[in-house]
């Protein structure tokens, strides 16, 4: 199991317990999965796009990429505009193509941004490849829930407040939110699936069809979709598959300052976790998460990378 200091998300005791249960089946997940479309051989693209999903360790990954860019000699282009939304019109997608081609004209580039998947093939540009990092859906929801109230450690230390909810529910925990049937918990934000599915309006619908499109994109458009619970294994795969960008990633991870985790997270009951997993749209998100997890474990198996729980 990864230490809390290994990535920019603090892990609560109930999350650790949940992850321990999940890792009990790590051995079976290490068995061959020939039905999965995976890449385990080194490739050398000029452009990599990391369309980072919020609250999935993306700030830690972005800081790591910045360090690796200096070591491995590529351009790290991380873009963030306050208040921007992740969806893109066709016109904006075309503009992005031109922007990305400009960055990569004379050098390799890894572009990082909170934005939905854009299919480069529709613009007849086959070179860029995608990567991403996702997370157990209920843990991601909990992190976002408390982040919208209290922010992260870095902001707290700087005296900045994050509060995005009314004061009367600021200190309400997730179990109370469920009991009071607040929309925030009965209809949890639909985050991960649209980021992988894309900009079509159907991707915004909490529906199996959006999940299936996202799974197809993972299999055909993403060279690696890692999971935060297996961050070192994810980085190990990236080192092997995209060595021009990620050589030395595992060793450099320990140099990343762990100050971007959500603060004041409270433990969630098993009943609350079961509610989200079975009675909300997060059950659809688990379909995508488990697909990405199986694919990652198959890449790790082929590369002889042991799961963290086996170390």
C-alpha positions in Angstrom: 0.0 0.0 0.0 1.3 3.5 -0.8 2.1 5.8 2.0 0.1 9.0 2.3 3.3 10.9 1.5 3.5 9.2 -1.9 0.9 11.4 -3.6 -1.1 14.6 -3.2 -4.1 13.1 -1.5 -4.4 12.3 2.1 -5.9 8.8 2.7 -8.4 8.4 5.5 -8.6 5.2 7.5 -11.9 4.1 5.9 -10.3 4.6 2.4 -7.3 2.5 3.5 -9.7 -0.2 4.7 -11.5 -0.1 1.4 -8.3 -0.2 -0.6 -7.1 -3.2 1.5 -10.2 -5.1 0.6 -9.8 -4.2 -3.1 -6.1 -5.3 -3.1 -7.0 -8.8 -1.7 -7.7 -9.7 -5.3 -4.5 -8.3 -6.7 -3.2 -11.8 -7.4 -6.1 -12.7 -9.6 -5.9 -9.3 -11.3 -2.3 -10.2 -12.2 -3.4 -13.1 -14.3 -3.3 -12.8 -18.1 -6.1 -10.8 -19.7 -5.8 -11.3 -23.4 -9.2 -9.6 -23.9 -7.8 -6.2 -23.0 -6.2 -3.9 -25.6 -3.1 -2.8 -23.9 0.3 -1.3 -24.8 3.4 -2.6 -23.0 6.1 -1.9 -25.6 7.9 1.5 -25.6 6.6 4.1 -28.0 8.0 7.5 -28.9 5.3 10.0 -29.7 6.2 13.7 -30.1 3.0 14.8 -28.3 1.4 13.5 -25.1 -1.9 14.9 -23.7 -2.8 14.5 -20.1 -6.4 15.7 -19.8 -6.3 15.5 -16.0 -9.4 14.5 -14.1 -9.9 16.7 -10.9 -9.3 15.2 -7.5 -7.4 12.2 -8.8 -3.9 13.1 -7.8 -3.5 15.4 -10.9 -1.7 18.2 -9.1 1.0 15.7 -7.9 1.2 14.3 -11.4 1.6 17.8 -12.9 4.4 18.7 -10.5 6.1 15.4 -11.3 5.8 16.0 -15.0 7.4 19.5 -14.5 10.4 17.9 -12.8 10.7 15.2 -15.4 10.6 17.7 -18.2 13.8 19.3 -17.0 15.5 15.9 -16.6 14.3 14.3 -19.9 14.3 17.4 -22.1 10.7 17.9 -23.2 8.3 20.8 -22.9 5.8 20.6 -20.1 2.9 22.8 -21.0 0.4 23.0 -18.2 -2.6 25.3 -18.8 -5.0 26.5 -16.2 -7.5 29.4 -16.5 -9.6 30.3 -13.5 -13.3 29.6 -14.1 -12.8 27.7 -17.3 -15.0 24.7 -18.1 -13.6 21.4 -19.4 -15.9 21.1 -22.4 -14.8 22.4 -25.9 -16.8 23.5 -28.9 -15.7 22.2 -32.4 -14.1 25.6 -33.0 -12.2 25.5 -29.7 -11.1 21.9 -30.5 -9.7 23.1 -33.8 -7.9 26.0 -32.2 -6.4 23.6 -29.7 -5.0 21.5 -32.5 -3.2 24.6 -33.9 -1.9 25.5 -30.4 -0.6 22.0 -29.8 1.1 21.8 -33.2 2.8 25.1 -32.5 4.2 23.8 -29.2 5.5 20.6 -30.7 7.0 22.0 -33.9 10.6 21.8 -32.7 10.3 19.7 -29.5 8.5 17.0 -27.7 5.7 18.3 -25.5 3.5 16.9 -22.7 0.3 19.1 -22.5 -1.7 19.1 -19.2 -5.1 20.6 -18.8 -8.5 20.0 -17.2 -10.4 19.3 -20.4 -12.6 16.6 -21.9 -11.1 14.1 -24.4 -10.7 15.4 -27.9 -10.5 12.9 -30.7 -7.5 13.9 -32.8 -8.4 11.5 -35.6 -11.4 13.6 -36.5 -8.9 16.4 -37.4 -6.7 13.9 -39.2 -3.8 14.2 -36.8 -2.7 10.8 -35.6 0.5 11.7 -33.7 -0.7 12.7 -30.2 -1.4 10.1 -27.5 -3.4 10.3 -24.3 -2.7 9.4 -20.7 -4.8 9.9 -17.6 -5.1 9.0 -13.9 -8.4 8.2 -12.3 -9.4 7.1 -8.8 -11.9 5.0 -6.8 -15.2 6.9 -7.6 -16.4 7.1 -4.0 -13.0 8.3 -2.7 -12.9 10.8 -5.5 -16.4 12.1 -4.6 -15.4 12.4 -0.9 -12.3 14.3 -1.8 -14.2 16.7 -4.0 -17.0 17.1 -1.4 -14.5 18.3 1.3 -12.3 20.2 -1.2 -15.3 22.4 -2.1 -15.6 23.2 1.5 -12.1 23.5 2.9 -9.6 23.3 -0.1 -6.2 21.7 0.2 -3.2 21.9 2.5 -1.3 24.4 0.3 -4.2 26.8 0.2 -4.8 26.4 3.9 -1.2 27.2 4.7 -1.4 30.3 2.5 -4.5 31.5 4.3 -6.7 31.1 1.3 -10.3 29.8 1.7 -12.0 27.5 -0.8 -15.6 27.5 0.5 -18.0 27.0 -2.4 -21.0 25.9 -0.4 -23.4 27.8 1.9 -22.3 28.3 5.5 -25.2 26.3 6.9 -23.9 23.1 5.3 -20.2 23.8 5.5 -19.5 21.3 8.3 -22.1 18.7 7.3 -20.5 15.4 6.8 -21.3 13.0 3.9 -23.5 10.7 5.9 -25.7 13.6 7.0 -25.8 14.9 3.5 -27.2 11.5 2.4 -29.7 11.3 5.3 -31.0 14.8 4.4 -31.2 13.8 0.7 -29.2 16.7 -0.6 -28.8 16.8 -4.3 -25.0 17.0 -3.8 -25.1 13.5 -2.5 -28.1 11.9 -4.3 -26.8 13.1 -7.7 -23.0 13.2 -7.3 -21.1 15.3 -9.8 -20.5 13.4 -13.1 -16.8 13.9 -13.4 -14.6 11.1 -14.6 -16.8 9.7 -17.4 -17.1 12.9 -19.5 -13.3 13.5 -19.2 -12.7 10.2 -20.9 -15.8 10.0 -23.1 -15.4 13.4 -24.8 -17.3 16.5 -25.8 -20.4 14.9 -27.3 -23.5 15.9 -25.3 -24.2 12.2 -24.7 -21.1 12.1 -22.6 -22.7 14.4 -20.0 -25.6 12.0 -19.5 -25.4 9.6 -16.6 -26.0 6.6 -18.9 -24.3 3.3 -19.8 -23.7 4.6 -23.3 -21.4 7.3 -22.1 -19.4 4.7 -20.0 -19.1 2.4 -23.0 -17.8 5.2 -25.2 -15.3 6.1 -22.5 -14.1 2.5 -22.3 -13.7 2.4 -26.0 -11.6 5.6 -25.8 -9.4 4.0 -23.1 -8.8 1.0 -25.3 -8.1 2.8 -28.5 -6.9 6.3 -27.6 -5.1 6.1 -24.3 -1.7 4.4 -23.9 -2.0 4.5 -20.1 -4.9 5.2 -17.8 -3.5 4.7 -14.3 -5.3 4.6 -10.9 -4.3 6.7 -7.9 -4.5 3.7 -5.6 -1.7 2.1 -7.7 0.3 5.3 -8.4 3.8 3.7 -8.3 2.6 0.9 -10.6 1.1 3.5 -12.9 4.4 5.4 -13.1 6.3 2.1 -13.6 4.1 1.5 -16.7 4.6 5.0 -17.9 8.4 4.7 -17.5 8.3 1.7 -19.8 5.7 2.8 -22.4 6.7 6.5 -22.7 10.4 6.5 -21.7 11.1 9.8 -23.4 8.8 11.5 -21.0 8.6 9.4 -17.8 12.1 7.9 -17.4 12.9 8.1 -13.7 9.3 8.9 -12.6 9.1 6.4 -9.7 12.3 7.7 -8.2 11.3 11.3 -8.6 8.0 10.8 -7.0 9.5 10.9 -3.5 10.7 14.5 -4.3 7.2 15.8 -4.7 6.0 17.9 -1.8 2.8 16.5 -0.4 0.8 19.7 0.2 -2.1 19.4 -2.3 -4.3 16.9 -0.5 -7.8 17.8 0.6 -8.0 18.9 4.2 -10.6 18.1 6.9 -11.8 15.0 5.2 -14.0 12.9 7.5 -14.3 9.1 7.6 -17.3 7.7 5.7 -19.4 4.9 7.0 -19.7 1.6 5.1 -23.4 2.3 4.6 -22.6 5.6 2.9 -20.0 3.9 0.6 -22.6 1.2 -0.3 -25.2 3.9 -1.0 -23.0 5.7 -3.5 -21.8 2.4 -5.1 -25.3 1.0 -5.6 -27.8 3.8 -5.7 -26.2 6.7 -7.5 -24.5 7.2 -10.9 -21.2 6.4 -9.3 -22.1 2.7 -9.9 -21.7 3.5 -13.6 -18.4 5.2 -12.9 -17.2 2.0 -11.2 -17.7 0.2 -14.5 -15.2 2.5 -16.1 -12.8 2.5 -13.1 -12.7 -1.3 -13.0 -12.1 -1.5 -16.7 -9.1 0.9 -16.4 -7.9 -1.0 -13.4 -7.9 -4.3 -15.1 -6.1 -2.8 -18.1 -3.5 -1.3 -15.9 -2.9 -4.5 -14.0 -2.5 -6.3 -17.3 0.2 -3.8 -18.4 1.9 -4.3 -15.0 1.8 -8.0 -15.4 3.4 -7.9 -18.8 6.1 -5.6 -17.5 6.6 -7.6 -14.4 5.6 -4.7 -12.1 4.2 -6.0 -8.8 1.1 -4.3 -7.3 2.0 -2.1 -4.3 0.1 -4.5 -2.0 2.6 -7.2 -2.9 5.7 -5.2 -2.1 
